[in-house]
């Protein structure tokens, strides 16, 4: 159901009964109710979006139960609202917080130190006020929320802005006379939105607590459709 994101689902709790009956007539098992509070991604909207999810789901579950359905799962979703879902929610789908990203940190959903994934990019060109990395749209995606500047964040150069992307390169602008990295240096980039970034790579390089590394394949690579 649509609890406020205006993406998919019926717009009122009462309408879930018609959907459930149609699903049951088609031979499907109706397990419960499901929503995504995507409007919680707007700055300052997490609390109200979480309340919307909980209230809409509660009313929808009640309507289904009154119509004779066994409501087993009451599922809310979105990383910004993951800690805000109240009764009777019994499932929370908070996918982005597995790794974290720049958007979640900017929304206050996680702390900066909780971001667990970065893109490692090599500096391939450098001059005064600018350097270029070998990470472009096919590494970082072009996902840039309206309240964020640039196409990612460089922890080692916090004032730098990834100003523009081509397919394979990112142009990074440095303010004033701030020194930048040398050609050949590897820099870490925190993606704006980690979810589509994961699908662009064959593997993760995992750094363990003792500093040892290992390589994990991305099993779902190329299976986003």
PyMOL CGO cylinders between C-alpha atoms (Angstrom):
from pymol import cmd
from pymol.cgo import CYLINDER

trace = [
    CYLINDER, 0.00, 0.00, 0.00, 1.00, 3.64, -0.50, 0.3, 1, 1, 1, 1, 1, 1,
    CYLINDER, 1.00, 3.64, -0.50, 1.66, 5.24, 2.88, 0.3, 1, 1, 1, 1, 1, 1,
    CYLINDER, 1.66, 5.24, 2.88, 2.85, 8.55, 1.41, 0.3, 1, 1, 1, 1, 1, 1,
    CYLINDER, 2.85, 8.55, 1.41, 5.61, 7.92, -1.14, 0.3, 1, 1, 1, 1, 1, 1,
    CYLINDER, 5.61, 7.92, -1.14, 3.17, 8.03, -4.09, 0.3, 1, 1, 1, 1, 1, 1,
    CYLINDER, 3.17, 8.03, -4.09, 4.99, 5.25, -5.89, 0.3, 1, 1, 1, 1, 1, 1,
    CYLINDER, 4.99, 5.25, -5.89, 2.98, 2.01, -5.76, 0.3, 1, 1, 1, 1, 1, 1,
    CYLINDER, 2.98, 2.01, -5.76, 0.15, 0.51, -3.77, 0.3, 1, 1, 1, 1, 1, 1,
    CYLINDER, 0.15, 0.51, -3.77, -3.41, 1.40, -2.95, 0.3, 1, 1, 1, 1, 1, 1,
    CYLINDER, -3.41, 1.40, -2.95, -3.83, 4.85, -1.36, 0.3, 1, 1, 1, 1, 1, 1,
    CYLINDER, -3.83, 4.85, -1.36, -6.16, 3.92, 1.51, 0.3, 1, 1, 1, 1, 1, 1,
    CYLINDER, -6.16, 3.92, 1.51, -6.08, 1.03, 4.01, 0.3, 1, 1, 1, 1, 1, 1,
    CYLINDER, -6.08, 1.03, 4.01, -9.62, -0.09, 3.15, 0.3, 1, 1, 1, 1, 1, 1,
    CYLINDER, -9.62, -0.09, 3.15, -8.64, -0.79, -0.46, 0.3, 1, 1, 1, 1, 1, 1,
    CYLINDER, -8.64, -0.79, -0.46, -6.25, -3.57, 0.49, 0.3, 1, 1, 1, 1, 1, 1,
    CYLINDER, -6.25, -3.57, 0.49, -9.19, -5.90, 0.98, 0.3, 1, 1, 1, 1, 1, 1,
    CYLINDER, -9.19, -5.90, 0.98, -10.06, -5.76, -2.72, 0.3, 1, 1, 1, 1, 1, 1,
    CYLINDER, -10.06, -5.76, -2.72, -6.43, -6.44, -3.66, 0.3, 1, 1, 1, 1, 1, 1,
    CYLINDER, -6.43, -6.44, -3.66, -6.23, -9.35, -1.21, 0.3, 1, 1, 1, 1, 1, 1,
    CYLINDER, -6.23, -9.35, -1.21, -9.44, -10.92, -2.54, 0.3, 1, 1, 1, 1, 1, 1,
    CYLINDER, -9.44, -10.92, -2.54, -8.22, -10.63, -6.12, 0.3, 1, 1, 1, 1, 1, 1,
    CYLINDER, -8.22, -10.63, -6.12, -4.90, -12.21, -5.14, 0.3, 1, 1, 1, 1, 1, 1,
    CYLINDER, -4.90, -12.21, -5.14, -6.64, -15.07, -3.31, 0.3, 1, 1, 1, 1, 1, 1,
    CYLINDER, -6.64, -15.07, -3.31, -8.93, -15.70, -6.29, 0.3, 1, 1, 1, 1, 1, 1,
    CYLINDER, -8.93, -15.70, -6.29, -5.81, -15.92, -8.47, 0.3, 1, 1, 1, 1, 1, 1,
    CYLINDER, -5.81, -15.92, -8.47, -4.49, -18.68, -6.23, 0.3, 1, 1, 1, 1, 1, 1,
    CYLINDER, -4.49, -18.68, -6.23, -1.96, -16.61, -4.30, 0.3, 1, 1, 1, 1, 1, 1,
    CYLINDER, -1.96, -16.61, -4.30, -1.30, -16.85, -0.57, 0.3, 1, 1, 1, 1, 1, 1,
    CYLINDER, -1.30, -16.85, -0.57, -2.13, -13.53, 1.09, 0.3, 1, 1, 1, 1, 1, 1,
    CYLINDER, -2.13, -13.53, 1.09, 0.46, -13.18, 3.83, 0.3, 1, 1, 1, 1, 1, 1,
    CYLINDER, 0.46, -13.18, 3.83, -0.12, -9.63, 5.01, 0.3, 1, 1, 1, 1, 1, 1,
    CYLINDER, -0.12, -9.63, 5.01, 0.43, -5.96, 4.21, 0.3, 1, 1, 1, 1, 1, 1,
    CYLINDER, 0.43, -5.96, 4.21, 3.46, -4.16, 2.84, 0.3, 1, 1, 1, 1, 1, 1,
    CYLINDER, 3.46, -4.16, 2.84, 4.50, -0.52, 2.37, 0.3, 1, 1, 1, 1, 1, 1,
    CYLINDER, 4.50, -0.52, 2.37, 7.58, 1.58, 1.65, 0.3, 1, 1, 1, 1, 1, 1,
    CYLINDER, 7.58, 1.58, 1.65, 7.88, 4.93, 3.42, 0.3, 1, 1, 1, 1, 1, 1,
    CYLINDER, 7.88, 4.93, 3.42, 10.07, 6.43, 0.74, 0.3, 1, 1, 1, 1, 1, 1,
    CYLINDER, 10.07, 6.43, 0.74, 9.01, 9.95, 1.67, 0.3, 1, 1, 1, 1, 1, 1,
    CYLINDER, 9.01, 9.95, 1.67, 11.26, 9.48, 4.70, 0.3, 1, 1, 1, 1, 1, 1,
    CYLINDER, 11.26, 9.48, 4.70, 14.19, 10.14, 2.37, 0.3, 1, 1, 1, 1, 1, 1,
    CYLINDER, 14.19, 10.14, 2.37, 13.22, 13.80, 2.28, 0.3, 1, 1, 1, 1, 1, 1,
    CYLINDER, 13.22, 13.80, 2.28, 15.21, 15.81, 4.86, 0.3, 1, 1, 1, 1, 1, 1,
    CYLINDER, 15.21, 15.81, 4.86, 13.29, 16.12, 8.12, 0.3, 1, 1, 1, 1, 1, 1,
    CYLINDER, 13.29, 16.12, 8.12, 10.54, 13.68, 7.07, 0.3, 1, 1, 1, 1, 1, 1,
    CYLINDER, 10.54, 13.68, 7.07, 11.71, 10.44, 8.70, 0.3, 1, 1, 1, 1, 1, 1,
    CYLINDER, 11.71, 10.44, 8.70, 9.59, 10.74, 11.86, 0.3, 1, 1, 1, 1, 1, 1,
    CYLINDER, 9.59, 10.74, 11.86, 6.37, 11.59, 10.03, 0.3, 1, 1, 1, 1, 1, 1,
    CYLINDER, 6.37, 11.59, 10.03, 7.02, 8.93, 7.37, 0.3, 1, 1, 1, 1, 1, 1,
    CYLINDER, 7.02, 8.93, 7.37, 7.56, 6.32, 10.08, 0.3, 1, 1, 1, 1, 1, 1,
    CYLINDER, 7.56, 6.32, 10.08, 4.29, 7.31, 11.72, 0.3, 1, 1, 1, 1, 1, 1,
    CYLINDER, 4.29, 7.31, 11.72, 2.54, 7.09, 8.34, 0.3, 1, 1, 1, 1, 1, 1,
    CYLINDER, 2.54, 7.09, 8.34, 3.89, 3.59, 7.77, 0.3, 1, 1, 1, 1, 1, 1,
    CYLINDER, 3.89, 3.59, 7.77, 2.77, 2.34, 11.17, 0.3, 1, 1, 1, 1, 1, 1,
    CYLINDER, 2.77, 2.34, 11.17, -0.71, 3.89, 11.09, 0.3, 1, 1, 1, 1, 1, 1,
    CYLINDER, -0.71, 3.89, 11.09, -1.47, 2.84, 7.52, 0.3, 1, 1, 1, 1, 1, 1,
    CYLINDER, -1.47, 2.84, 7.52, -0.24, -0.70, 8.10, 0.3, 1, 1, 1, 1, 1, 1,
    CYLINDER, -0.24, -0.70, 8.10, -2.21, -1.04, 11.32, 0.3, 1, 1, 1, 1, 1, 1,
    CYLINDER, -2.21, -1.04, 11.32, -5.43, 0.06, 9.64, 0.3, 1, 1, 1, 1, 1, 1,
    CYLINDER, -5.43, 0.06, 9.64, -4.80, -2.15, 6.61, 0.3, 1, 1, 1, 1, 1, 1,
    CYLINDER, -4.80, -2.15, 6.61, -4.03, -5.21, 8.75, 0.3, 1, 1, 1, 1, 1, 1,
    CYLINDER, -4.03, -5.21, 8.75, -7.22, -4.61, 10.74, 0.3, 1, 1, 1, 1, 1, 1,
    CYLINDER, -7.22, -4.61, 10.74, -9.26, -4.35, 7.54, 0.3, 1, 1, 1, 1, 1, 1,
    CYLINDER, -9.26, -4.35, 7.54, -7.79, -7.61, 6.21, 0.3, 1, 1, 1, 1, 1, 1,
    CYLINDER, -7.79, -7.61, 6.21, -8.40, -9.43, 9.47, 0.3, 1, 1, 1, 1, 1, 1,
    CYLINDER, -8.40, -9.43, 9.47, -12.01, -8.23, 9.53, 0.3, 1, 1, 1, 1, 1, 1,
    CYLINDER, -12.01, -8.23, 9.53, -12.39, -9.62, 6.01, 0.3, 1, 1, 1, 1, 1, 1,
    CYLINDER, -12.39, -9.62, 6.01, -11.27, -13.04, 7.20, 0.3, 1, 1, 1, 1, 1, 1,
    CYLINDER, -11.27, -13.04, 7.20, -7.61, -13.03, 6.16, 0.3, 1, 1, 1, 1, 1, 1,
    CYLINDER, -7.61, -13.03, 6.16, -4.85, -14.36, 8.41, 0.3, 1, 1, 1, 1, 1, 1,
    CYLINDER, -4.85, -14.36, 8.41, -2.43, -11.42, 8.61, 0.3, 1, 1, 1, 1, 1, 1,
    CYLINDER, -2.43, -11.42, 8.61, 0.97, -12.90, 9.38, 0.3, 1, 1, 1, 1, 1, 1,
    CYLINDER, 0.97, -12.90, 9.38, 3.36, -10.23, 8.12, 0.3, 1, 1, 1, 1, 1, 1,
    CYLINDER, 3.36, -10.23, 8.12, 3.07, -6.46, 8.60, 0.3, 1, 1, 1, 1, 1, 1,
    CYLINDER, 3.07, -6.46, 8.60, 6.01, -5.05, 6.72, 0.3, 1, 1, 1, 1, 1, 1,
    CYLINDER, 6.01, -5.05, 6.72, 7.41, -1.52, 6.60, 0.3, 1, 1, 1, 1, 1, 1,
    CYLINDER, 7.41, -1.52, 6.60, 10.44, -0.41, 4.67, 0.3, 1, 1, 1, 1, 1, 1,
    CYLINDER, 10.44, -0.41, 4.67, 13.02, 2.36, 4.26, 0.3, 1, 1, 1, 1, 1, 1,
    CYLINDER, 13.02, 2.36, 4.26, 16.30, 2.86, 6.00, 0.3, 1, 1, 1, 1, 1, 1,
    CYLINDER, 16.30, 2.86, 6.00, 15.46, 6.34, 7.38, 0.3, 1, 1, 1, 1, 1, 1,
    CYLINDER, 15.46, 6.34, 7.38, 12.38, 4.99, 9.19, 0.3, 1, 1, 1, 1, 1, 1,
    CYLINDER, 12.38, 4.99, 9.19, 13.81, 1.65, 10.32, 0.3, 1, 1, 1, 1, 1, 1,
    CYLINDER, 13.81, 1.65, 10.32, 13.92, 2.60, 14.02, 0.3, 1, 1, 1, 1, 1, 1,
    CYLINDER, 13.92, 2.60, 14.02, 10.61, 4.46, 13.96, 0.3, 1, 1, 1, 1, 1, 1,
    CYLINDER, 10.61, 4.46, 13.96, 8.19, 1.72, 13.01, 0.3, 1, 1, 1, 1, 1, 1,
    CYLINDER, 8.19, 1.72, 13.01, 5.75, 1.03, 15.84, 0.3, 1, 1, 1, 1, 1, 1,
    CYLINDER, 5.75, 1.03, 15.84, 3.11, -1.55, 16.60, 0.3, 1, 1, 1, 1, 1, 1,
    CYLINDER, 3.11, -1.55, 16.60, 1.91, -3.70, 14.91, 0.3, 1, 1, 1, 1, 1, 1,
    CYLINDER, 1.91, -3.70, 14.91, 4.85, -3.79, 12.44, 0.3, 1, 1, 1, 1, 1, 1,
    CYLINDER, 4.85, -3.79, 12.44, 6.72, -7.11, 12.66, 0.3, 1, 1, 1, 1, 1, 1,
    CYLINDER, 6.72, -7.11, 12.66, 9.05, -6.81, 9.65, 0.3, 1, 1, 1, 1, 1, 1,
    CYLINDER, 9.05, -6.81, 9.65, 11.31, -3.90, 8.66, 0.3, 1, 1, 1, 1, 1, 1,
    CYLINDER, 11.31, -3.90, 8.66, 13.11, -3.82, 5.30, 0.3, 1, 1, 1, 1, 1, 1,
    CYLINDER, 13.11, -3.82, 5.30, 16.06, -1.49, 5.82, 0.3, 1, 1, 1, 1, 1, 1,
    CYLINDER, 16.06, -1.49, 5.82, 18.37, -2.52, 3.00, 0.3, 1, 1, 1, 1, 1, 1,
    CYLINDER, 18.37, -2.52, 3.00, 20.65, 0.48, 2.65, 0.3, 1, 1, 1, 1, 1, 1,
    CYLINDER, 20.65, 0.48, 2.65, 21.95, 0.35, 6.21, 0.3, 1, 1, 1, 1, 1, 1,
    CYLINDER, 21.95, 0.35, 6.21, 23.76, -2.92, 5.44, 0.3, 1, 1, 1, 1, 1, 1,
    CYLINDER, 23.76, -2.92, 5.44, 26.53, -0.73, 4.00, 0.3, 1, 1, 1, 1, 1, 1,
    CYLINDER, 26.53, -0.73, 4.00, 25.36, 2.85, 4.54, 0.3, 1, 1, 1, 1, 1, 1,
    CYLINDER, 25.36, 2.85, 4.54, 25.99, 5.69, 2.12, 0.3, 1, 1, 1, 1, 1, 1,
    CYLINDER, 25.99, 5.69, 2.12, 26.32, 9.44, 1.93, 0.3, 1, 1, 1, 1, 1, 1,
    CYLINDER, 26.32, 9.44, 1.93, 22.57, 10.05, 1.76, 0.3, 1, 1, 1, 1, 1, 1,
    CYLINDER, 22.57, 10.05, 1.76, 21.84, 8.01, 4.89, 0.3, 1, 1, 1, 1, 1, 1,
    CYLINDER, 21.84, 8.01, 4.89, 24.57, 9.87, 6.77, 0.3, 1, 1, 1, 1, 1, 1,
    CYLINDER, 24.57, 9.87, 6.77, 23.22, 13.23, 5.62, 0.3, 1, 1, 1, 1, 1, 1,
    CYLINDER, 23.22, 13.23, 5.62, 19.71, 12.27, 6.79, 0.3, 1, 1, 1, 1, 1, 1,
    CYLINDER, 19.71, 12.27, 6.79, 21.02, 11.25, 10.21, 0.3, 1, 1, 1, 1, 1, 1,
    CYLINDER, 21.02, 11.25, 10.21, 19.90, 7.64, 9.71, 0.3, 1, 1, 1, 1, 1, 1,
    CYLINDER, 19.90, 7.64, 9.71, 23.45, 6.50, 10.46, 0.3, 1, 1, 1, 1, 1, 1,
    CYLINDER, 23.45, 6.50, 10.46, 26.63, 8.08, 11.76, 0.3, 1, 1, 1, 1, 1, 1,
    CYLINDER, 26.63, 8.08, 11.76, 29.41, 8.96, 9.31, 0.3, 1, 1, 1, 1, 1, 1,
    CYLINDER, 29.41, 8.96, 9.31, 31.57, 6.25, 10.88, 0.3, 1, 1, 1, 1, 1, 1,
    CYLINDER, 31.57, 6.25, 10.88, 28.89, 3.63, 10.17, 0.3, 1, 1, 1, 1, 1, 1,
    CYLINDER, 28.89, 3.63, 10.17, 29.43, 3.78, 6.40, 0.3, 1, 1, 1, 1, 1, 1,
    CYLINDER, 29.43, 3.78, 6.40, 31.01, 0.41, 5.58, 0.3, 1, 1, 1, 1, 1, 1,
    CYLINDER, 31.01, 0.41, 5.58, 31.55, 0.62, 1.82, 0.3, 1, 1, 1, 1, 1, 1,
    CYLINDER, 31.55, 0.62, 1.82, 33.62, 2.93, -0.36, 0.3, 1, 1, 1, 1, 1, 1,
    CYLINDER, 33.62, 2.93, -0.36, 34.64, 2.94, -4.00, 0.3, 1, 1, 1, 1, 1, 1,
    CYLINDER, 34.64, 2.94, -4.00, 38.44, 2.85, -4.42, 0.3, 1, 1, 1, 1, 1, 1,
    CYLINDER, 38.44, 2.85, -4.42, 39.42, 5.16, -7.27, 0.3, 1, 1, 1, 1, 1, 1,
    CYLINDER, 39.42, 5.16, -7.27, 42.83, 6.03, -8.73, 0.3, 1, 1, 1, 1, 1, 1,
    CYLINDER, 42.83, 6.03, -8.73, 43.85, 9.60, -9.53, 0.3, 1, 1, 1, 1, 1, 1,
    CYLINDER, 43.85, 9.60, -9.53, 44.69, 9.71, -13.24, 0.3, 1, 1, 1, 1, 1, 1,
    CYLINDER, 44.69, 9.71, -13.24, 45.15, 13.45, -13.72, 0.3, 1, 1, 1, 1, 1, 1,
    CYLINDER, 45.15, 13.45, -13.72, 45.92, 16.38, -11.43, 0.3, 1, 1, 1, 1, 1, 1,
    CYLINDER, 45.92, 16.38, -11.43, 46.39, 20.12, -11.74, 0.3, 1, 1, 1, 1, 1, 1,
    CYLINDER, 46.39, 20.12, -11.74, 45.82, 23.17, -9.60, 0.3, 1, 1, 1, 1, 1, 1,
    CYLINDER, 45.82, 23.17, -9.60, 42.29, 23.14, -8.16, 0.3, 1, 1, 1, 1, 1, 1,
    CYLINDER, 42.29, 23.14, -8.16, 41.27, 19.89, -9.81, 0.3, 1, 1, 1, 1, 1, 1,
    CYLINDER, 41.27, 19.89, -9.81, 42.00, 16.20, -10.14, 0.3, 1, 1, 1, 1, 1, 1,
    CYLINDER, 42.00, 16.20, -10.14, 40.40, 13.36, -12.08, 0.3, 1, 1, 1, 1, 1, 1,
    CYLINDER, 40.40, 13.36, -12.08, 39.70, 9.82, -10.84, 0.3, 1, 1, 1, 1, 1, 1,
    CYLINDER, 39.70, 9.82, -10.84, 38.97, 6.67, -12.80, 0.3, 1, 1, 1, 1, 1, 1,
    CYLINDER, 38.97, 6.67, -12.80, 35.50, 6.38, -11.31, 0.3, 1, 1, 1, 1, 1, 1,
    CYLINDER, 35.50, 6.38, -11.31, 32.65, 7.82, -13.35, 0.3, 1, 1, 1, 1, 1, 1,
    CYLINDER, 32.65, 7.82, -13.35, 28.99, 7.10, -13.96, 0.3, 1, 1, 1, 1, 1, 1,
    CYLINDER, 28.99, 7.10, -13.96, 29.71, 3.38, -14.42, 0.3, 1, 1, 1, 1, 1, 1,
    CYLINDER, 29.71, 3.38, -14.42, 31.30, 3.27, -10.96, 0.3, 1, 1, 1, 1, 1, 1,
    CYLINDER, 31.30, 3.27, -10.96, 29.35, 5.78, -8.87, 0.3, 1, 1, 1, 1, 1, 1,
    CYLINDER, 29.35, 5.78, -8.87, 26.09, 6.12, -10.85, 0.3, 1, 1, 1, 1, 1, 1,
    CYLINDER, 26.09, 6.12, -10.85, 24.63, 9.59, -11.46, 0.3, 1, 1, 1, 1, 1, 1,
    CYLINDER, 24.63, 9.59, -11.46, 22.27, 9.40, -8.50, 0.3, 1, 1, 1, 1, 1, 1,
    CYLINDER, 22.27, 9.40, -8.50, 22.50, 12.79, -6.81, 0.3, 1, 1, 1, 1, 1, 1,
    CYLINDER, 22.50, 12.79, -6.81, 19.76, 13.80, -4.35, 0.3, 1, 1, 1, 1, 1, 1,
    CYLINDER, 19.76, 13.80, -4.35, 18.76, 17.46, -4.59, 0.3, 1, 1, 1, 1, 1, 1,
    CYLINDER, 18.76, 17.46, -4.59, 20.10, 18.27, -1.12, 0.3, 1, 1, 1, 1, 1, 1,
    CYLINDER, 20.10, 18.27, -1.12, 23.60, 16.87, -1.79, 0.3, 1, 1, 1, 1, 1, 1,
    CYLINDER, 23.60, 16.87, -1.79, 26.39, 18.58, -3.72, 0.3, 1, 1, 1, 1, 1, 1,
    CYLINDER, 26.39, 18.58, -3.72, 28.48, 16.40, -5.99, 0.3, 1, 1, 1, 1, 1, 1,
    CYLINDER, 28.48, 16.40, -5.99, 28.47, 12.75, -6.97, 0.3, 1, 1, 1, 1, 1, 1,
    CYLINDER, 28.47, 12.75, -6.97, 30.01, 11.31, -3.82, 0.3, 1, 1, 1, 1, 1, 1,
    CYLINDER, 30.01, 11.31, -3.82, 32.14, 12.21, -0.81, 0.3, 1, 1, 1, 1, 1, 1,
    CYLINDER, 32.14, 12.21, -0.81, 35.90, 11.87, -0.37, 0.3, 1, 1, 1, 1, 1, 1,
    CYLINDER, 35.90, 11.87, -0.37, 36.73, 11.45, 3.35, 0.3, 1, 1, 1, 1, 1, 1,
    CYLINDER, 36.73, 11.45, 3.35, 40.40, 12.36, 2.79, 0.3, 1, 1, 1, 1, 1, 1,
    CYLINDER, 40.40, 12.36, 2.79, 39.39, 15.56, 0.99, 0.3, 1, 1, 1, 1, 1, 1,
    CYLINDER, 39.39, 15.56, 0.99, 36.13, 16.62, 2.70, 0.3, 1, 1, 1, 1, 1, 1,
    CYLINDER, 36.13, 16.62, 2.70, 35.93, 20.00, 0.96, 0.3, 1, 1, 1, 1, 1, 1,
    CYLINDER, 35.93, 20.00, 0.96, 36.40, 18.54, -2.52, 0.3, 1, 1, 1, 1, 1, 1,
    CYLINDER, 36.40, 18.54, -2.52, 33.40, 18.21, -4.84, 0.3, 1, 1, 1, 1, 1, 1,
    CYLINDER, 33.40, 18.21, -4.84, 32.99, 15.49, -7.46, 0.3, 1, 1, 1, 1, 1, 1,
    CYLINDER, 32.99, 15.49, -7.46, 31.66, 18.05, -9.88, 0.3, 1, 1, 1, 1, 1, 1,
    CYLINDER, 31.66, 18.05, -9.88, 30.89, 15.99, -12.97, 0.3, 1, 1, 1, 1, 1, 1,
    CYLINDER, 30.89, 15.99, -12.97, 31.05, 12.47, -14.32, 0.3, 1, 1, 1, 1, 1, 1,
    CYLINDER, 31.05, 12.47, -14.32, 31.65, 10.90, -17.69, 0.3, 1, 1, 1, 1, 1, 1,
    CYLINDER, 31.65, 10.90, -17.69, 31.31, 7.15, -18.17, 0.3, 1, 1, 1, 1, 1, 1,
    CYLINDER, 31.31, 7.15, -18.17, 34.72, 6.28, -16.71, 0.3, 1, 1, 1, 1, 1, 1,
    CYLINDER, 34.72, 6.28, -16.71, 36.01, 9.45, -15.06, 0.3, 1, 1, 1, 1, 1, 1,
    CYLINDER, 36.01, 9.45, -15.06, 35.06, 11.81, -12.27, 0.3, 1, 1, 1, 1, 1, 1,
    CYLINDER, 35.06, 11.81, -12.27, 36.26, 15.42, -12.22, 0.3, 1, 1, 1, 1, 1, 1,
    CYLINDER, 36.26, 15.42, -12.22, 36.93, 16.58, -8.66, 0.3, 1, 1, 1, 1, 1, 1,
    CYLINDER, 36.93, 16.58, -8.66, 37.16, 20.30, -7.85, 0.3, 1, 1, 1, 1, 1, 1,
    CYLINDER, 37.16, 20.30, -7.85, 39.23, 21.53, -4.91, 0.3, 1, 1, 1, 1, 1, 1,
    CYLINDER, 39.23, 21.53, -4.91, 38.46, 24.84, -3.18, 0.3, 1, 1, 1, 1, 1, 1,
    CYLINDER, 38.46, 24.84, -3.18, 41.07, 27.61, -3.12, 0.3, 1, 1, 1, 1, 1, 1,
    CYLINDER, 41.07, 27.61, -3.12, 44.67, 26.43, -2.88, 0.3, 1, 1, 1, 1, 1, 1,
    CYLINDER, 44.67, 26.43, -2.88, 43.88, 23.19, -1.08, 0.3, 1, 1, 1, 1, 1, 1,
    CYLINDER, 43.88, 23.19, -1.08, 46.47, 20.57, -2.07, 0.3, 1, 1, 1, 1, 1, 1,
    CYLINDER, 46.47, 20.57, -2.07, 45.11, 17.51, -3.81, 0.3, 1, 1, 1, 1, 1, 1,
    CYLINDER, 45.11, 17.51, -3.81, 46.34, 13.95, -4.28, 0.3, 1, 1, 1, 1, 1, 1,
    CYLINDER, 46.34, 13.95, -4.28, 49.12, 12.91, -6.62, 0.3, 1, 1, 1, 1, 1, 1,
    CYLINDER, 49.12, 12.91, -6.62, 48.64, 10.97, -9.85, 0.3, 1, 1, 1, 1, 1, 1,
    CYLINDER, 48.64, 10.97, -9.85, 48.50, 7.29, -8.98, 0.3, 1, 1, 1, 1, 1, 1,
    CYLINDER, 48.50, 7.29, -8.98, 47.12, 7.83, -5.48, 0.3, 1, 1, 1, 1, 1, 1,
    CYLINDER, 47.12, 7.83, -5.48, 44.08, 5.72, -4.55, 0.3, 1, 1, 1, 1, 1, 1,
    CYLINDER, 44.08, 5.72, -4.55, 41.27, 7.67, -2.89, 0.3, 1, 1, 1, 1, 1, 1,
    CYLINDER, 41.27, 7.67, -2.89, 38.12, 6.40, -1.16, 0.3, 1, 1, 1, 1, 1, 1,
    CYLINDER, 38.12, 6.40, -1.16, 34.74, 7.68, -2.34, 0.3, 1, 1, 1, 1, 1, 1,
    CYLINDER, 34.74, 7.68, -2.34, 31.55, 7.26, -0.31, 0.3, 1, 1, 1, 1, 1, 1,
    CYLINDER, 31.55, 7.26, -0.31, 28.71, 6.83, -2.86, 0.3, 1, 1, 1, 1, 1, 1,
    CYLINDER, 28.71, 6.83, -2.86, 25.64, 9.02, -2.67, 0.3, 1, 1, 1, 1, 1, 1,
    CYLINDER, 25.64, 9.02, -2.67, 23.39, 5.96, -3.02, 0.3, 1, 1, 1, 1, 1, 1,
    CYLINDER, 23.39, 5.96, -3.02, 25.04, 2.61, -2.45, 0.3, 1, 1, 1, 1, 1, 1,
    CYLINDER, 25.04, 2.61, -2.45, 22.26, 0.32, -3.71, 0.3, 1, 1, 1, 1, 1, 1,
    CYLINDER, 22.26, 0.32, -3.71, 22.76, 0.77, -7.48, 0.3, 1, 1, 1, 1, 1, 1,
    CYLINDER, 22.76, 0.77, -7.48, 26.53, 1.04, -7.01, 0.3, 1, 1, 1, 1, 1, 1,
    CYLINDER, 26.53, 1.04, -7.01, 26.75, -2.54, -5.71, 0.3, 1, 1, 1, 1, 1, 1,
    CYLINDER, 26.75, -2.54, -5.71, 25.21, -3.85, -8.93, 0.3, 1, 1, 1, 1, 1, 1,
    CYLINDER, 25.21, -3.85, -8.93, 28.06, -2.31, -10.96, 0.3, 1, 1, 1, 1, 1, 1,
    CYLINDER, 28.06, -2.31, -10.96, 30.81, -4.48, -9.44, 0.3, 1, 1, 1, 1, 1, 1,
    CYLINDER, 30.81, -4.48, -9.44, 31.90, -8.11, -9.68, 0.3, 1, 1, 1, 1, 1, 1,
    CYLINDER, 31.90, -8.11, -9.68, 33.26, -8.31, -6.13, 0.3, 1, 1, 1, 1, 1, 1,
    CYLINDER, 33.26, -8.31, -6.13, 33.85, -6.59, -2.80, 0.3, 1, 1, 1, 1, 1, 1,
    CYLINDER, 33.85, -6.59, -2.80, 37.28, -6.37, -1.21, 0.3, 1, 1, 1, 1, 1, 1,
    CYLINDER, 37.28, -6.37, -1.21, 36.62, -7.02, 2.47, 0.3, 1, 1, 1, 1, 1, 1,
    CYLINDER, 36.62, -7.02, 2.47, 39.02, -5.61, 5.07, 0.3, 1, 1, 1, 1, 1, 1,
    CYLINDER, 39.02, -5.61, 5.07, 38.90, -7.63, 8.28, 0.3, 1, 1, 1, 1, 1, 1,
    CYLINDER, 38.90, -7.63, 8.28, 39.56, -6.32, 11.77, 0.3, 1, 1, 1, 1, 1, 1,
    CYLINDER, 39.56, -6.32, 11.77, 43.15, -7.62, 11.64, 0.3, 1, 1, 1, 1, 1, 1,
    CYLINDER, 43.15, -7.62, 11.64, 43.80, -5.82, 8.34, 0.3, 1, 1, 1, 1, 1, 1,
    CYLINDER, 43.80, -5.82, 8.34, 43.70, -8.98, 6.24, 0.3, 1, 1, 1, 1, 1, 1,
    CYLINDER, 43.70, -8.98, 6.24, 41.67, -8.75, 3.04, 0.3, 1, 1, 1, 1, 1, 1,
    CYLINDER, 41.67, -8.75, 3.04, 39.51, -11.18, 1.12, 0.3, 1, 1, 1, 1, 1, 1,
    CYLINDER, 39.51, -11.18, 1.12, 37.37, -11.00, -1.99, 0.3, 1, 1, 1, 1, 1, 1,
    CYLINDER, 37.37, -11.00, -1.99, 33.62, -11.67, -1.95, 0.3, 1, 1, 1, 1, 1, 1,
    CYLINDER, 33.62, -11.67, -1.95, 31.72, -12.05, -5.24, 0.3, 1, 1, 1, 1, 1, 1,
    CYLINDER, 31.72, -12.05, -5.24, 28.57, -10.04, -5.85, 0.3, 1, 1, 1, 1, 1, 1,
    CYLINDER, 28.57, -10.04, -5.85, 26.16, -12.90, -6.53, 0.3, 1, 1, 1, 1, 1, 1,
    CYLINDER, 26.16, -12.90, -6.53, 23.35, -10.66, -7.76, 0.3, 1, 1, 1, 1, 1, 1,
    CYLINDER, 23.35, -10.66, -7.76, 25.56, -8.80, -10.26, 0.3, 1, 1, 1, 1, 1, 1,
    CYLINDER, 25.56, -8.80, -10.26, 23.55, -7.87, -13.33, 0.3, 1, 1, 1, 1, 1, 1,
    CYLINDER, 23.55, -7.87, -13.33, 20.30, -9.33, -11.94, 0.3, 1, 1, 1, 1, 1, 1,
    CYLINDER, 20.30, -9.33, -11.94, 18.55, -6.08, -11.08, 0.3, 1, 1, 1, 1, 1, 1,
    CYLINDER, 18.55, -6.08, -11.08, 15.80, -6.63, -13.67, 0.3, 1, 1, 1, 1, 1, 1,
]
cmd.load_cgo(trace, "trace")
